[in-house]
Amino acid sequence: MHLDDLVLVSVDDHVVEPPDMFEGRLPARFADQAPVVDRRDDGTEIWRFDGKEATNIGLNAVAGRPVEEYGIEPTSFAEIRSGCYDIADRIKDMDANGVIGSLCFPSFPQLCGQLFAKAKDPELGLAVVKAYNDWHIDDWCGTYPGRFIPLALVPIWDPPAMADEVKRVAAKGCHAVSFSENPSKLKLPSFHSDHWDPFWSACSDEGTIVCLHIGSSSSLVQTAPDAPIDVLLGLQPVNILQAAADLLFSPVLRKFPALRVALSEGGIGWIPYFLERMDWTYTRQHGWTGQDFGDEMPSEVFKDRVVTCFIDDPAGVEMRHRVGIDKICWEADYPHSDSTWPISPETLMKSLDGVPDEEIDQITHLNAMRLYRFDPFAHRPKEKCTVGALRAQAADVDVAPKRGAASSAKLTRASDLTGRPGTDR
Amino acid sequence: MHLDDLVLVSVDDHVVEPPDMFEGRLPARFADQAPVVDRRDDGTEIWRFDGKEATNIGLNAVAGRPVEEYGIEPTSFAEIRSGCYDIADRIKDMDANGVIGSLCFPSFPQLCGQLFAKAKDPELGLAVVKAYNDWHIDDWCGTYPGRFIPLALVPIWDPPAMADEVKRVAAKGCHAVSFSENPSKLKLPSFHSDHWDPFWSACSDEGTIVCLHIGSSSSLVQTAPDAPIDVLLGLQPVNILQAAADLLFSPVLRKFPALRVALSEGGIGWIPYFLERMDWTYTRQHGWTGQDFGDEMPSEVFKDRVVTCFIDDPAGVEMRHRVGIDKICWEADYPHSDSTWPISPETLMKSLDGVPDEEIDQITHLNAMRLYRFDPFAHRPKEKCTVGALRAQAADVDVAPKRGAASSAKLTRASDLTGRPGTDR
């Protein structure tokens, strides 16, 4: 496989929502309560909604910035690369990186719409969720057909309404929704409750994949108050390991066998060990704990129902058959600080050394196309979807790092992040 | 390599302390304040010390019990297999399992002596720590020379006194100490503070390995209040992953390059992914976080200073060169519920399929002998230390599961464990 012949579908990127996104999208009675962007005295811009503030923190939109300017300070649109929020420029940045398809998680509403769940009036919250989804599906994804996998938010405070929204967006062609890796940490019922069954059931019926992104529990791993921020950044994927165990031993996957759940930005290298550990625990302990997987093992249920992905994970790729080759997808994580943009193909290619071509195709696009119900080839021939073809039409895109305005003092301890508004990704 | 030719040194087992262990070991002024075993009305036995109670919970001494009787209830000595607390019977159980050498963590004092740290009079606490160590080194390990790697406790509330105790026990031939995987969770200063430098320095000077056992932060991973206990049991090793990141980005390993730290019961299958993630984080973020590993990478520092071990970890063994082949040790975890006793050799052998003999020897005993400064061959010829030779002299040991008294109702939720006295392992 030559690098130029890769076909890349990224199942985890992020949109920084443009300020005008809600214009004309809310019912008249809520129109003056839409989230709005406001400029603060220090020059940073924030979203205001129902008395709450949400910032775009620096680390979440660093594409195109030199590493010395990474940081966790709030920022403003002027400091952010336009590909983060402008759809035409986003397409150019995708082309420059050789990426044909992308699924984009939200930014200011938080990863599964936690901000909208805080609305004092749940009807306002629901109206904003629907407006968000309409903008995301029709504007963000709809402007360039065949380039985006739409991802909807759901009203996480009301499972029957979640089911309704799953069905509504499915009718609009959206078959992916974002939910929390651990609703219990959001002070909602856990995966072990039947509270969410209307939602799981709707997703199962509609063939809608449920995406659990790292950080969607609004809880970060803080080992010690004075731990440097490197510890927190390095341990980001640990939450998803906990979520995976929680989900696997909950009734959800066994009760809804057609349901597919994705661990977004979860990485894959930890999965072989994790599956052995889950099978070990089940085999040795279920005699007294009462867990019942019938004639299956936990690892089999996981491999059948759980969709994985990685940015750059050489050990995981080496162990791909222990991970589950037919569920592994790839992601670029644009524009976050873990992103490999604009050299994703080059980065990925190193990990793919020795992998047969048919398995490379599964990992780079075929699994994502099947599991997320996305078909770019219906819109353009496959030979026009390759890294080489896309980059050829993006020769004029400037991907060199750009310096922003002078940065303020850096905040570099884990404790700088916890408890700050807008920092739970 | 034939199974009978394996030489097994286990770097993580557990002693259930016998009731008479403190007899004659405390200075006269503290003699009547020694920890004592007391029988409660419900038939369970507990240790009492300085107004605190500590139980031996069922899961921590289940060797020889049928799995249906596993549980987290407190128990009594009559319900526990004698090999847990009787040194002669422990040797028989080791022989029956083909294990020549063993390092034993404490039970009722908790994994790094947290109970003794709660003494209102720190002089009493120190006297009990010393008495515990003298019993452990002289009685438990000293009765059968060449069979045990002694492991000392240290007075974790007083770093200069920790250093003194490290030196005192080193003079007695003990070169391993137990410490917390995360002292911050014990409300003590974190690894990032220089508070512990006298301790690290003493261990470095004496060639004493510092063992961080999973659970030694007295904090369990609870995903949700209603999560089944399987989640908690399966996620036990997650704490050590957090501890490893915390330690790696702390000054400790770089400040004391001769220091060796062991992740006891930590498993190994997660390490390749972990090291890639730490290097990834460092490479991408240190430009703004200020971390400095000089001309090394975090993974190199880890592989050079951190000693690992596993019970049964096929993916980890397959990835042994990514883990670090010269630091991997093996453990039996007798008598905990994760233990493979009495079929440890058979269990291990499956994971070793395809591993060259010289690497098997590294993993089963050579690494442990070098890193824990233990030489059984000085006491008996190597050919008498093999699984086959030890089992030949243990033909009369009954290893069949024994039923205990009728169990009380099972406690099977994670929340049953958290907050209960004596349950933080």
Interface residues (C-beta under 8 A of the other chain):
Chain A: P66 V67 E68 E69 Y70 G71 N182 S184 S190 F191 H192 S193 V221 T223 A224 P225 D226 A227 P228 I229 D230 V231 L233 G234 L235 P237 V238 L241 Q242 A243 A245 D246 F249 S250 G267 I268 G269 W270 P272 Y273 F274 E276 R277 M278 W280 T281 Y282 R284 Q285 H286 G287 W288 T289 G290 Q291 D312 D313 P314 A315 G316 E318 M319 R322 S337 D338 K410 T412
Chain B: P66 V67 E68 E69 Y70 G71 N182 S184 S190 F191 H192 S193 V221 T223 A224 P225 D226 A227 P228 I229 D230 V231 L233 G234 L235 P237 V238 L241 Q242 A243 A245 D246 F249 S250 G267 I268 G269 W270 P272 Y273 F274 E276 R277 M278 W280 T281 Y282 R284 Q285 H286 G287 W288 T289 G290 Q291 D312 D313 P314 A315 G316 E318 M319 R322 S337 D338 K410 T412
